[in-house]
Amino acid sequence: PTVNQADVDNAKNQYGNLLSREVAKHKQYPKIAQMRGWQGDVELDLQIDGSSGNLIASKVRSTSGFEALDKQALEMVKKAAPFPLPPEALRAKTFNVIIPVSFKLE
């Protein structure tokens, strides 16, 4: 069965939201960042194996401006893996999803 681009995009969005929630469970605010009042948003680009949900690669797509926060976001991804199996529309190949990680001091 052929999968149209809208289905793929929709599946990526839903899967990206799922991964964001999984990754957020592993958030720990870096102590240095807390002490210095650093906040920011990191955008991560994750390469996923569609057949297994395994993380192939992760990199910072846009930085928070603070290395400690960027590193922590990448660490959260490692701790969250392995990820749930991707939706059917994404299983044929590897694909990338962009997920945001937000660091805000309360």
Z-matrix of the N, CA and C atoms (Angstrom, degrees):
N
C 1 1.467
C 2 1.532 1 110.46
N 3 1.301 2 116.40 1 135.45
C 4 1.462 3 119.02 2 179.27
C 5 1.524 4 109.37 3 -83.31
N 6 1.303 5 115.14 4 144.56
C 7 1.459 6 121.61 5 -179.76
C 8 1.527 7 107.04 6 -110.93
N 9 1.326 8 117.28 7 125.68
C 10 1.468 9 117.63 8 -179.81
C 11 1.523 10 111.31 9 -83.03
N 12 1.329 11 115.04 10 163.43
C 13 1.462 12 120.86 11 -174.36
C 14 1.531 13 112.25 12 -61.63
N 15 1.318 14 116.62 13 -35.63
C 16 1.473 15 119.91 14 179.49
C 17 1.530 16 110.34 15 -62.20
N 18 1.336 17 116.63 16 -41.29
C 19 1.470 18 120.44 17 177.65
C 20 1.524 19 111.06 18 -63.07
N 21 1.328 20 115.61 19 -42.17
C 22 1.461 21 120.66 20 -179.98
C 23 1.531 22 109.97 21 -64.05
N 24 1.338 23 116.13 22 -47.05
C 25 1.471 24 120.10 23 -179.81
C 26 1.523 25 111.17 24 -61.65
N 27 1.316 26 116.04 25 -43.19
C 28 1.462 27 121.77 26 179.39
C 29 1.537 28 110.12 27 -62.17
N 30 1.330 29 115.93 28 -45.58
C 31 1.464 30 121.03 29 179.37
C 32 1.528 31 110.45 30 -62.76
N 33 1.340 32 116.37 31 -40.82
C 34 1.470 33 120.05 32 178.76
C 35 1.526 34 111.09 33 -62.92
N 36 1.337 35 116.47 34 -43.02
C 37 1.464 36 120.12 35 179.11
C 38 1.517 37 111.06 36 -61.61
N 39 1.325 38 116.36 37 -46.95
C 40 1.465 39 120.17 38 -179.30
C 41 1.529 40 110.62 39 -64.51
N 42 1.327 41 116.34 40 -43.75
C 43 1.461 42 120.13 41 -179.78
C 44 1.531 43 110.54 42 -66.54
N 45 1.331 44 116.16 43 -39.17
C 46 1.466 45 120.64 44 177.30
C 47 1.519 46 111.27 45 -60.18
N 48 1.340 47 116.78 46 -41.03
C 49 1.468 48 120.88 47 177.78
C 50 1.523 49 110.80 48 -64.32
N 51 1.328 50 116.26 49 -41.52
C 52 1.466 51 121.21 50 177.47
C 53 1.534 52 110.02 51 -60.97
N 54 1.337 53 116.27 52 -46.88
C 55 1.469 54 119.72 53 -179.71
C 56 1.526 55 111.33 54 -63.70
N 57 1.336 56 116.83 55 -38.26
C 58 1.469 57 120.03 56 177.68
C 59 1.517 58 110.65 57 -57.66
N 60 1.330 59 116.15 58 -43.55
C 61 1.476 60 120.06 59 179.69
C 62 1.527 61 111.07 60 -67.12
N 63 1.329 62 116.51 61 -41.30
C 64 1.473 63 120.21 62 179.20
C 65 1.536 64 110.46 63 -62.51
N 66 1.318 65 116.20 64 -45.46
C 67 1.461 66 121.58 65 -178.22
C 68 1.531 67 110.29 66 -65.95
N 69 1.325 68 117.26 67 -40.06
C 70 1.474 69 121.75 68 -177.89
C 71 1.523 70 112.35 69 -60.82
N 72 1.330 71 117.40 70 -26.77
C 73 1.464 72 121.28 71 179.16
C 74 1.535 73 111.59 72 -63.12
N 75 1.324 74 116.54 73 -19.04
C 76 1.464 75 121.06 74 -175.54
C 77 1.523 76 112.44 75 -104.99
N 78 1.325 77 116.44 76 15.97
C 79 1.469 78 119.45 77 -176.59
C 80 1.520 79 111.21 78 -71.97
N 81 1.318 80 113.94 79 129.65
C 82 1.461 81 121.75 80 169.58
C 83 1.514 82 105.52 81 -134.52
N 84 1.301 83 115.74 82 123.61
C 85 1.458 84 119.76 83 -178.70
C 86 1.524 85 108.35 84 -73.16
N 87 1.328 86 118.15 85 123.50
C 88 1.474 87 118.73 86 179.20
C 89 1.535 88 110.99 87 -59.28
N 90 1.326 89 115.77 88 135.28
C 91 1.471 90 121.02 89 -176.76
C 92 1.534 91 112.13 90 -55.99
N 93 1.337 92 115.97 91 -44.98
C 94 1.470 93 119.26 92 -178.28
C 95 1.528 94 110.44 93 -60.79
N 96 1.317 95 115.70 94 -38.12
C 97 1.462 96 120.68 95 -179.34
C 98 1.532 97 110.38 96 -67.93
N 99 1.332 98 115.70 97 -39.75
C 100 1.466 99 119.73 98 177.25
C 101 1.523 100 110.49 99 -62.70
N 102 1.337 101 116.04 100 -48.01
C 103 1.456 102 120.86 101 -176.73
C 104 1.528 103 111.56 102 -61.95
N 105 1.320 104 116.21 103 -35.58
C 106 1.465 105 120.07 104 -176.62
C 107 1.524 106 113.42 105 -95.25
N 108 1.323 107 116.28 106 0.15
C 109 1.459 108 120.20 107 177.48
C 110 1.517 109 114.27 108 72.65
N 111 1.336 110 116.94 109 25.71
C 112 1.461 111 120.56 110 -179.32
C 113 1.522 112 110.33 111 -75.75
N 114 1.311 113 115.31 112 134.21
C 115 1.467 114 122.03 113 174.88
C 116 1.523 115 107.88 114 -136.59
N 117 1.321 116 115.08 115 160.08
C 118 1.451 117 117.39 116 176.33
C 119 1.516 118 112.16 117 167.84
N 120 1.321 119 113.79 118 172.51
C 121 1.463 120 121.54 119 178.62
C 122 1.517 121 108.73 120 -116.57
N 123 1.323 122 114.81 121 133.14
C 124 1.457 123 121.83 122 177.58
C 125 1.522 124 106.62 123 -111.99
N 126 1.309 125 116.53 124 134.89
C 127 1.464 126 119.97 125 173.36
C 128 1.517 127 107.21 126 -107.88
N 129 1.324 128 115.61 127 122.71
C 130 1.456 129 120.72 128 -178.68
C 131 1.520 130 110.83 129 -106.16
N 132 1.320 131 115.27 130 141.33
C 133 1.463 132 122.31 131 175.76
C 134 1.525 133 106.23 132 -107.60
N 135 1.329 134 115.79 133 113.15
C 136 1.463 135 121.15 134 -177.74
C 137 1.517 136 110.21 135 -107.61
N 138 1.319 137 116.31 136 130.00
C 139 1.460 138 120.65 137 173.94
C 140 1.521 139 107.08 138 -99.44
N 141 1.336 140 115.19 139 124.12
C 142 1.463 141 121.90 140 -172.44
C 143 1.524 142 110.22 141 -118.87
N 144 1.321 143 115.38 142 138.98
C 145 1.465 144 121.31 143 172.45
C 146 1.527 145 107.44 144 -79.70
N 147 1.327 146 116.43 145 112.51
C 148 1.460 147 121.20 146 -175.02
C 149 1.515 148 114.36 147 -62.04
N 150 1.330 149 117.66 148 -28.85
C 151 1.466 150 119.16 149 -176.24
C 152 1.525 151 112.66 150 -78.39
N 153 1.345 152 116.89 151 -23.87
C 154 1.469 153 119.47 152 -175.26
C 155 1.531 154 114.22 153 -124.09
N 156 1.329 155 116.94 154 -20.65
C 157 1.459 156 119.71 155 -173.61
C 158 1.520 157 112.43 156 83.30
N 159 1.341 158 117.11 157 4.43
C 160 1.465 159 120.12 158 179.39
C 161 1.518 160 111.29 159 -71.36
N 162 1.321 161 115.30 160 144.85
C 163 1.456 162 121.71 161 175.97
C 164 1.526 163 108.37 162 -77.33
N 165 1.324 164 116.42 163 125.15
C 166 1.467 165 120.97 164 177.11
C 167 1.528 166 109.48 165 -93.22
N 168 1.325 167 116.12 166 -45.42
C 169 1.458 168 120.60 167 -178.96
C 170 1.522 169 109.29 168 -155.03
N 171 1.334 170 115.51 169 154.07
C 172 1.457 171 119.99 170 174.25
C 173 1.516 172 108.07 171 -141.70
N 174 1.319 173 115.49 172 140.85
C 175 1.462 174 119.59 173 177.54
C 176 1.514 175 109.42 174 -148.87
N 177 1.325 176 114.26 175 159.33
C 178 1.465 177 120.58 176 177.86
C 179 1.520 178 107.19 177 -79.52
N 180 1.328 179 115.60 178 121.27
C 181 1.465 180 120.50 179 177.34
C 182 1.528 181 110.20 180 -87.90
N 183 1.324 182 115.78 181 -41.62
C 184 1.468 183 118.94 182 171.57
C 185 1.523 184 108.36 183 -139.16
N 186 1.305 185 114.68 184 132.56
C 187 1.457 186 122.02 185 -171.98
C 188 1.529 187 112.40 186 -82.69
N 189 1.313 188 114.37 187 155.16
C 190 1.466 189 121.24 188 174.14
C 191 1.519 190 109.86 189 -78.17
N 192 1.328 191 115.97 190 -15.05
C 193 1.452 192 120.85 191 -173.88
C 194 1.525 193 112.05 192 97.19
N 195 1.338 194 115.74 193 -6.06
C 196 1.463 195 120.70 194 -179.74
C 197 1.525 196 109.24 195 -129.94
N 198 1.331 197 116.41 196 119.99
C 199 1.450 198 121.12 197 -177.51
C 200 1.529 199 112.04 198 -57.57
N 201 1.325 200 117.29 199 -38.41
C 202 1.471 201 120.83 200 -178.60
C 203 1.531 202 111.04 201 -60.98
N 204 1.331 203 117.31 202 -40.18
C 205 1.466 204 120.45 203 179.92
C 206 1.526 205 110.61 204 -72.22
N 207 1.330 206 116.84 205 -41.20
C 208 1.471 207 120.55 206 178.89
C 209 1.532 208 110.57 207 -60.92
N 210 1.332 209 115.60 208 -45.45
C 211 1.477 210 119.96 209 179.68
C 212 1.523 211 110.91 210 -63.16
N 213 1.328 212 116.58 211 -41.10
C 214 1.463 213 120.74 212 179.64
C 215 1.528 214 110.56 213 -62.42
N 216 1.333 215 117.64 214 -40.96
C 217 1.466 216 121.46 215 179.26
C 218 1.533 217 110.31 216 -61.12
N 219 1.332 218 117.31 217 -43.40
C 220 1.469 219 120.95 218 178.30
C 221 1.532 220 110.70 219 -65.32
N 222 1.326 221 116.54 220 -37.56
C 223 1.471 222 121.36 221 178.32
C 224 1.533 223 110.63 222 -64.48
N 225 1.325 224 116.49 223 -39.18
C 226 1.472 225 121.24 224 178.72
C 227 1.527 226 110.52 225 -60.32
N 228 1.333 227 116.23 226 -40.24
C 229 1.465 228 121.07 227 179.64
C 230 1.526 229 110.19 228 -62.83
N 231 1.342 230 116.18 229 -44.22
C 232 1.469 231 120.13 230 179.39
C 233 1.531 232 110.98 231 -60.22
N 234 1.337 233 115.96 232 -41.47
C 235 1.460 234 120.01 233 -178.64
C 236 1.527 235 112.12 234 -69.84
N 237 1.326 236 116.92 235 -29.35
C 238 1.468 237 121.19 236 -177.70
C 239 1.533 238 111.87 237 -78.68
N 240 1.326 239 117.35 238 -22.49
C 241 1.471 240 120.78 239 -179.26
C 242 1.526 241 109.04 240 -74.52
N 243 1.325 242 120.01 241 152.87
C 244 1.472 243 125.74 242 0.16
C 245 1.527 244 111.45 243 -73.78
N 246 1.316 245 115.09 244 149.21
C 247 1.458 246 121.33 245 -177.68
C 248 1.522 247 111.39 246 -87.78
N 249 1.338 248 116.46 247 162.28
C 250 1.467 249 119.54 248 174.69
C 251 1.533 250 109.93 249 -60.78
N 252 1.314 251 115.58 250 157.03
C 253 1.457 252 121.28 251 178.89
C 254 1.527 253 109.79 252 -60.46
N 255 1.336 254 117.16 253 133.76
C 256 1.467 255 119.55 254 179.30
C 257 1.528 256 112.06 255 -66.19
N 258 1.346 257 116.79 256 161.62
C 259 1.462 258 120.11 257 176.33
C 260 1.532 259 110.83 258 -61.83
N 261 1.307 260 115.51 259 157.95
C 262 1.467 261 123.18 260 -177.40
C 263 1.531 262 112.48 261 -49.50
N 264 1.324 263 117.55 262 -41.94
C 265 1.469 264 121.66 263 -175.82
C 266 1.529 265 113.08 264 -63.17
N 267 1.336 266 116.99 265 -17.37
C 268 1.469 267 120.65 266 -176.12
C 269 1.530 268 113.27 267 -107.59
N 270 1.309 269 117.39 268 1.38
C 271 1.470 270 119.30 269 -169.84
C 272 1.521 271 115.23 270 -78.11
N 273 1.318 272 118.59 271 -13.94
C 274 1.464 273 120.33 272 -172.58
C 275 1.526 274 113.71 273 -73.34
N 276 1.326 275 117.62 274 -25.24
C 277 1.463 276 119.17 275 -171.95
C 278 1.523 277 110.95 276 -151.43
N 279 1.315 278 115.42 277 178.98
C 280 1.459 279 118.56 278 172.03
C 281 1.527 280 107.87 279 -78.13
N 282 1.300 281 116.12 280 152.82
C 283 1.462 282 120.52 281 -179.63
C 284 1.518 283 108.69 282 -150.84
N 285 1.325 284 115.61 283 164.75
C 286 1.463 285 120.90 284 179.01
C 287 1.519 286 109.62 285 -114.05
N 288 1.323 287 115.39 286 142.74
C 289 1.464 288 121.14 287 170.82
C 290 1.521 289 107.52 288 -127.64
N 291 1.311 290 114.56 289 144.86
C 292 1.459 291 121.51 290 177.42
C 293 1.521 292 106.90 291 -103.32
N 294 1.334 293 116.51 292 125.73
C 295 1.467 294 118.69 293 176.67
C 296 1.531 295 109.72 294 -126.09
N 297 1.327 296 115.57 295 142.01
C 298 1.460 297 119.72 296 177.16
C 299 1.526 298 110.67 297 -91.25
N 300 1.312 299 116.36 298 145.06
C 301 1.464 300 121.93 299 171.60
C 302 1.517 301 105.65 300 -128.02
N 303 1.320 302 115.53 301 121.43
C 304 1.453 303 120.54 302 -175.21
C 305 1.525 304 110.53 303 -108.73
N 306 1.324 305 115.35 304 130.20
C 307 1.462 306 120.89 305 175.83
C 308 1.525 307 108.37 306 -112.49
N 309 1.313 308 115.53 307 110.45
C 310 1.475 309 120.83 308 179.52
C 311 1.523 310 108.04 309 -128.97
N 312 1.309 311 116.27 310 131.68
C 313 1.464 312 120.21 311 175.04
C 314 1.517 313 108.67 312 -82.10
N 315 1.322 314 115.24 313 134.26
C 316 1.472 315 119.22 314 -178.33
C 317 1.514 316 110.40 315 -77.34
